[in-house]
Amino acid sequence: MIFLRILFPSWKFFDRIGPVATLFYQLSGSDSTKWVACLSPPKRSFLHLLLNSTGNIYLAQQGLVDRLVMDINKMSNAETGADKITHTTSYQMILRLVINTIKQSGLKKASFRFKIGVHTPSESYDAIISNEILL
């Protein structure tokens, strides 16, 4: 009986819903002060079971957002200066990701801010809101 148990996986890792971090950006100087989602999950098809490069890129970008949230939590626990987060690799990579996303939308020059919103089943909060940045 114990040997049969090896053949059936345990699905206990689906028990709890963890926090979800979402990356947003906001363009300054426009009429709208709306936060726009920076990453959107790609559409799925049957072919993506075999080859899913866009899905892999999305997962890598989302992993980068999660990494920045972890770095922010580490720094806040260590009670270091909040301005030191801008010198981390994860912050700089997120900054480049937002800049590339804005440039892909066709804008050449603009100023913007970005934020990471964290949503849990019980609460929602902003992990970071950047200062104004010029493209």
C-alpha positions as CSV (number, residue, x, y, z in Angstrom):
1,M,0.0,0.0,0.0
2,I,2.8,2.4,0.8
3,F,4.3,1.8,-2.7
4,L,1.1,2.8,-4.4
5,R,1.1,6.1,-2.5
6,I,4.2,7.1,-4.3
7,L,2.3,7.1,-7.6
8,F,-0.3,9.6,-6.5
9,P,0.9,13.2,-5.9
10,S,-0.1,15.2,-2.9
11,W,-1.9,18.5,-3.7
12,K,-1.5,20.1,-0.3
13,F,0.5,23.0,-1.8
14,F,-2.8,24.4,-3.1
15,D,-4.3,24.8,0.4
16,R,-3.7,28.6,0.9
17,I,-3.8,31.6,-1.3
18,G,-0.7,33.7,-0.8
19,P,-0.1,37.4,-1.5
20,V,-0.2,38.5,-5.1
21,A,2.0,41.4,-6.2
22,T,0.9,43.5,-9.2
23,L,3.1,46.1,-11.0
24,F,1.4,49.4,-12.0
25,Y,2.6,52.6,-13.7
26,Q,1.1,56.1,-13.9
27,L,2.0,58.7,-16.5
28,S,2.3,62.3,-15.2
29,G,1.1,65.3,-17.1
30,S,-1.9,63.5,-18.6
31,D,-5.5,64.1,-17.8
32,S,-5.8,60.7,-16.2
33,T,-4.1,59.8,-12.9
34,K,-5.1,56.2,-13.3
35,W,-2.7,53.4,-12.5
36,V,-2.2,51.1,-15.4
37,A,-1.2,47.4,-15.0
38,C,2.2,46.9,-16.4
39,L,2.1,43.2,-16.9
40,S,-0.7,41.2,-18.4
41,P,-0.8,37.5,-18.6
42,P,-0.6,36.1,-22.1
43,K,-3.6,34.3,-23.7
44,R,-3.3,30.6,-23.6
45,S,-3.9,28.1,-26.4
46,F,-3.4,24.4,-26.8
47,L,0.0,25.0,-28.5
48,H,1.3,26.6,-25.3
49,L,1.5,23.1,-23.7
50,L,4.5,22.5,-26.0
51,L,6.0,25.9,-26.5
52,N,5.2,28.9,-24.3
53,S,7.9,31.6,-24.7
54,T,5.5,34.5,-23.9
55,G,4.2,32.7,-20.8
56,N,7.8,32.1,-19.7
57,I,8.7,35.8,-20.1
58,Y,5.6,36.8,-18.1
59,L,6.5,34.4,-15.3
60,A,10.1,35.8,-15.2
61,Q,8.8,39.3,-15.1
62,Q,6.3,38.4,-12.3
63,G,9.1,36.7,-10.4
64,L,11.0,39.9,-10.6
65,V,8.1,41.8,-9.1
66,D,7.9,39.2,-6.3
67,R,11.7,39.5,-5.7
68,L,11.4,43.3,-5.3
69,V,8.7,42.8,-2.7
70,M,10.9,40.4,-0.8
71,D,13.8,42.8,-0.9
72,I,11.5,45.6,0.4
73,N,10.3,43.3,3.2
74,K,13.9,42.4,4.1
75,M,15.0,46.0,4.2
76,S,12.0,47.1,6.3
77,N,12.7,44.3,8.8
78,A,16.4,45.4,9.1
79,E,15.3,49.0,9.7
80,T,17.5,50.4,7.0
81,G,16.9,53.5,5.0
82,A,14.1,53.4,2.4
83,D,16.2,55.1,-0.2
84,K,18.6,52.1,-0.3
85,I,16.0,50.0,-2.1
86,T,16.5,52.1,-5.2
87,H,20.1,50.8,-5.4
88,T,19.1,47.1,-5.5
89,T,19.3,45.1,-8.6
90,S,15.6,44.1,-8.4
91,Y,14.5,47.8,-8.3
92,Q,16.7,48.7,-11.2
93,M,15.3,45.8,-13.3
94,I,11.7,46.7,-12.5
95,L,12.5,50.3,-13.5
96,R,13.8,49.1,-16.8
97,L,10.8,46.8,-17.3
98,V,8.4,49.8,-16.7
99,I,10.4,52.0,-19.1
100,N,10.4,49.4,-21.8
101,T,6.6,48.9,-21.4
102,I,6.0,52.6,-21.7
103,K,8.3,52.9,-24.7
104,Q,6.5,49.9,-26.4
105,S,3.2,51.9,-26.1
106,G,4.7,54.6,-28.3
107,L,5.7,57.3,-25.9
108,K,9.2,58.8,-26.4
109,K,9.3,61.3,-23.6
110,A,7.2,61.2,-20.4
111,S,7.5,61.2,-16.7
112,F,6.0,58.4,-14.7
113,R,5.8,56.7,-11.4
114,F,5.3,53.0,-10.6
115,K,4.0,51.1,-7.7
116,I,3.6,47.5,-6.6
117,G,0.3,46.6,-5.0
118,V,0.1,43.5,-2.9
119,H,-3.2,41.8,-2.4
120,T,-3.9,39.2,0.2
121,P,-7.3,37.6,1.0
122,S,-7.6,39.9,4.0
123,E,-6.0,43.1,2.9
124,S,-4.4,45.2,0.1
125,Y,-1.5,47.6,0.4
126,D,1.2,49.3,-1.7
127,A,4.6,47.8,-1.1
128,I,6.4,50.7,-2.9
129,I,5.5,53.8,-4.8
130,S,8.4,55.3,-6.7
131,N,9.3,58.9,-7.1
132,E,8.7,60.8,-10.4
133,I,11.0,59.4,-13.1
134,L,11.7,61.0,-16.5
135,L,11.9,58.7,-19.5
